[in-house]
Amino acid sequence: MTTEQPQTLSQNPLNSSLFLPSMGCGTWAWGNRFLWGYDESMDLELQKVFNLAVSQGVTLFDTGDSYGTGKLNGRSELLLGRFSREYQGIGQEKICLGTKLAAYPWRWTRHSMIAAGKASAERLGRPIDLVQMHWSTANYAPWQEGGLLDGLGDLYEQGLVKGIGLSNYGPKRLKQVYQRFSSRGIPLVSLQVQYSLLSTYAVTELGLKDVCDELGIKLIAYSPLALGLLTGKYSENGLLPKGFRGLLFRQLLPKIRPLLDCLQEIANHHSKTQSQVALNWCICKGTIPIPGAKSVKQMEDNLGAMGWKLNDGEVTELDKVANHLEKKMVQNIFQTN
Ligand SMILES: NC(=O)c1ccc[n+]([C@@H]2O[C@H](COP(=O)([O-])OP(=O)(O)OC[C@H]3O[C@@H](n4cnc5c(N)ncnc54)[C@H](OP(=O)(O)O)[C@@H]3O)[C@@H](O)[C@H]2O)c1
């Protein structure tokens, strides 16, 4: 299966196809006040982001039932549902809303997972296209996971979702879960992991890309701009985001300067931006990046990552510089082996 090809999931009662484009859009920020500074006045702009993305072929949107802070929990799904219903332009039929169901400690039966899927579909106002297990409980409560996975399988068999994916799984655990679904005749569509020039662990050390290729699973790269660090707009002596990101970036920026310089040099050569080069690197590695975007300007910029390719020498150069950095991005604690 190539990225642009539809994946036909014949055993699903919905009997429909999922389209995974070469790039998607992340929506963690849409409803998150604390980390991302969201407020409701941004909604009109976010709808424009959605419309522009779909019209330009970015038809995959990533959300989660845990997205949205405090009273805004579920906001990202609600917005995506509304935007997709109101969208009337080109590419409408290819829209793929992928949500992630959290492995909350109080969610441990297959029925609770079915209920969670139904609740997400209600917020979306349409069936979920791609339902993903947000993280594995293998590292801290292995007994919890079986029921949750079985519930995901039930959602698929009951025709309530078009496809199933995972998130934050390593190769060992992925193979086990793949077997579990295979025994029910259920295909696994995708796996999403933290992956960027500042976070290569999942592919370089865990070898996940090879395993995904072997199993016919698409690898989705989340936080492909390292939470905004790789855009080049932040600097230790200048602009820094508020809150946790500001603290983290202040520490990391002096250590990642060689990478930012290298990105800028390559960007100049192609008349591109640093973000476009960083996202194109993910595409060159055979992954589907899902950068978050909070404005039309950012989405326009990110769209410029598609339709061209870095050459092999540039990819190698970026790899080399990234490998020699003193510090990298912190790894998601839920990532398994
Ligand atoms: N499965 C998981 O456990 C998991 C974990 C994390 C994320 N995700 C998914 O992956 C998506 C993407 O990751 P992310 O949002 O963490 O980080 P990211 O994509 O690396 O960075 C996104 C942030 O960078 C800034 N930005 C984006 N495009 C830009 C541009 N062209 N120019 C300048 N600034 C730009 C924006 O923030 P500012 O403007 O505020 O800088 C934006 O919110 C999430 O939205 C979520 O859907 C999944």
The ligand as a Tripos MOL2 file, in Angstrom:
@<TRIPOS>MOLECULE
LIG
   48    52     1     0     0
SMALL
NO_CHARGES

@<TRIPOS>ATOM
      1 N1         -0.0930   10.1070   20.1970 N.am      1 LIG1
      2 C1          0.3780   10.9450   21.0630 C.2       1 LIG1
      3 O1          0.6560   10.5820   22.2270 O.2       1 LIG1
      4 C2          0.6030   12.3640   20.6430 C.ar      1 LIG1
      5 C3          1.4270   13.2080   21.4070 C.ar      1 LIG1
      6 C4          1.6450   14.5090   20.9640 C.ar      1 LIG1
      7 C5          1.0630   14.9420   19.7830 C.ar      1 LIG1
      8 N2          0.2500   14.1230   19.0640 N.ar      1 LIG1
      9 C6         -0.4150   14.5920   17.8120 C.3       1 LIG1
     10 O2          0.5560   15.1570   16.9480 O.3       1 LIG1
     11 C7          0.1450   16.4730   16.5830 C.3       1 LIG1
     12 C8          1.3440   17.3300   16.2490 C.3       1 LIG1
     13 O3          2.2430   17.4090   17.3200 O.3       1 LIG1
     14 P1          2.3430   18.6790   18.2780 P.3       1 LIG1
     15 O4          1.1470   19.5380   18.0920 O.co2     1 LIG1
     16 O5          2.6710   18.1160   19.6070 O.co2     1 LIG1
     17 O6          3.6670   19.4260   17.8240 O.3       1 LIG1
     18 P2          4.2890   19.9070   16.4460 P.3       1 LIG1
     19 O7          3.4310   19.5160   15.3250 O.co2     1 LIG1
     20 O8          5.6830   19.4610   16.4650 O.co2     1 LIG1
     21 O9          4.2710   21.4910   16.6500 O.3       1 LIG1
     22 C9          3.0710   22.1860   16.4870 C.3       1 LIG1
     23 C10         3.1990   23.6270   16.9230 C.3       1 LIG1
     24 O10         4.2530   24.2950   16.2330 O.3       1 LIG1
     25 C11         3.8520   25.6100   15.8640 C.3       1 LIG1
     26 N3          3.7910   25.6210   14.3810 N.ar      1 LIG1
     27 C12         3.2480   24.6780   13.5670 C.ar      1 LIG1
     28 N4          3.4610   24.9650   12.2720 N.ar      1 LIG1
     29 C13         4.1750   26.1070   12.2630 C.ar      1 LIG1
     30 C14         4.7280   26.8990   11.2220 C.ar      1 LIG1
     31 N5          4.5980   26.5420    9.9500 N.pl3     1 LIG1
     32 N6          5.4040   28.0180   11.5620 N.ar      1 LIG1
     33 C15         5.5650   28.3610   12.8530 C.ar      1 LIG1
     34 N7          5.0720   27.6660   13.8830 N.ar      1 LIG1
     35 C16         4.3920   26.5380   13.5870 C.ar      1 LIG1
     36 C17         2.4790   25.8380   16.5030 C.3       1 LIG1
     37 O11         2.6220   26.2880   17.8620 O.3       1 LIG1
     38 P3          3.0440   27.7630   18.3010 P.3       1 LIG1
     39 O12         2.5400   28.7010   17.2640 O.co2     1 LIG1
     40 O13         2.4380   27.9420   19.6340 O.co2     1 LIG1
     41 O14         4.5460   27.7020   18.3630 O.co2     1 LIG1
     42 C18         1.9440   24.4340   16.5440 C.3       1 LIG1
     43 O15         0.9210   24.2290   17.4620 O.3       1 LIG1
     44 C19        -0.6830   16.9300   17.7770 C.3       1 LIG1
     45 O16        -1.4760   18.0500   17.4750 O.3       1 LIG1
     46 C20        -1.4510   15.6740   18.0790 C.3       1 LIG1
     47 O17        -2.5460   15.5380   17.1980 O.3       1 LIG1
     48 C21         0.0380   12.8380   19.4620 C.ar      1 LIG1
@<TRIPOS>BOND
     1     1     2 1
     2     2     3 2
     3     2     4 1
     4     4     5 ar
     5     4    48 ar
     6     5     6 ar
     7     6     7 ar
     8     7     8 ar
     9     8     9 1
    10     8    48 ar
    11     9    10 1
    12     9    46 1
    13    10    11 1
    14    11    12 1
    15    11    44 1
    16    12    13 1
    17    13    14 1
    18    14    15 2
    19    14    16 1
    20    14    17 1
    21    17    18 1
    22    18    19 2
    23    18    20 1
    24    18    21 1
    25    21    22 1
    26    22    23 1
    27    23    24 1
    28    23    42 1
    29    24    25 1
    30    25    26 1
    31    25    36 1
    32    26    27 ar
    33    26    35 ar
    34    27    28 ar
    35    28    29 ar
    36    29    30 ar
    37    29    35 ar
    38    30    31 1
    39    30    32 ar
    40    32    33 ar
    41    33    34 ar
    42    34    35 ar
    43    36    37 1
    44    36    42 1
    45    37    38 1
    46    38    39 2
    47    38    40 1
    48    38    41 1
    49    42    43 1
    50    44    45 1
    51    44    46 1
    52    46    47 1
@<TRIPOS>SUBSTRUCTURE
     1 LIG1         1 GROUP 0 **** ****
